[in-house]
């Protein structure tokens, strides 16, 4: 996340709203800039379902 001081609260609020009661582990890492373009965040996710 670029500029974590400014965006941390809104990012965690959105995380909680989207996932509701299910709270997987998450990590927020502040960086000075992203490699491409000018995004505020980069999301990497992995999912595993047991049927």
Buried (B, 14 or more C-beta within 10 A) or exposed (E): BBEBEEBEEEBEEEEEEEEEEEEEEEEEEEEEEEEEEEEEEEEEEEEEEEE
